[in-house]
């Protein structure tokens, strides 16, 4: 069985700045409603960003995205800061 998390083959550069913000916040385990309030966007928009993250990183679920975010948080932040992004 393939484990996208263990493979570590994630191209975080395909994510938009907002998707990176959402990805990093997913590790907190908060519900979409709270994430939306925190980011000042609609809950529906958080769901759309989450769906894009799951698709772009070839993951199976929001849960896997949260795990990837937790495991690779430092890599995501350093990659994004070197690319001119300001990470959460």
N, C-alpha and C positions, 0 to 999 in steps of 0.2 A: 504494500500500500504506500502510495506516494505521500510524503509530508512536505507541503510547500514551506512550512515554517522551518523544518530541519534543513531543507536544501539551501536556504539562504540566498536564493537567486532572485532577489527582489530589486527591480529597477525603480527606485523611489524618484528618479528624475522625471518619470512620466507623469507624476502627480502635479497638480496645480498648487499654488501657495495655500489656498484655502483647504484643499484636500489634505495637504500635509498637516495643517492645523487640526483638522478633524481627526486624522489618523493618530496624531500624538495624544489627543484628548480621549480617544477610544480606550486607551490603556487605563484610564481612571475608572472605567466600568459604569460611568454615569449613563442615565437614560438619554435618548435623543432630545427629549424636551429640555432637560437641563443643559445639554451641550448647546442647543439652539439659543437658549437664554444667555449663556456665557459668551457666545459668539455674536449675538445680536442679529440672528437670522431665523428664518422659519424652521420649524421641526421638519417639514417636508424637504427643505433644502439640505438639512443634515442627512436625511435618508438618501437623497440623491447623491450627495458627496460620498457617503458610505458605500453605496452601490457601485459608484465609479472606482473607488479604492479597491474593493473586492475584485472587480473585473480587471483593472489595470495590473494588480499584483498577482493575479491568477490564484486567488484564494477561494474558499468555499463559503465563507460566512463572515458576518460582522465579528463574531467571536474569534475567528482566526485572525482577523485584522487587528483586534485588540491585543492578541498575544504577540503578533509580529511587532506591533507598536511598542509593547513592553520590552520585548527581547532586543529589538534593534533601535531603541529610542536614541541612544547616543550617536549611532551611525546616521540616523535620519537627521538629527539636529546638525551634526558636523557637515554632512553632505549639503544640506540646505543652506547653512551659513556660508559655506564656500561658494555656493552658487548665487549668492546675493539675496537669498531669502532670509526673512526673519522668522524663525521657528517659535512655536509656543513654549 
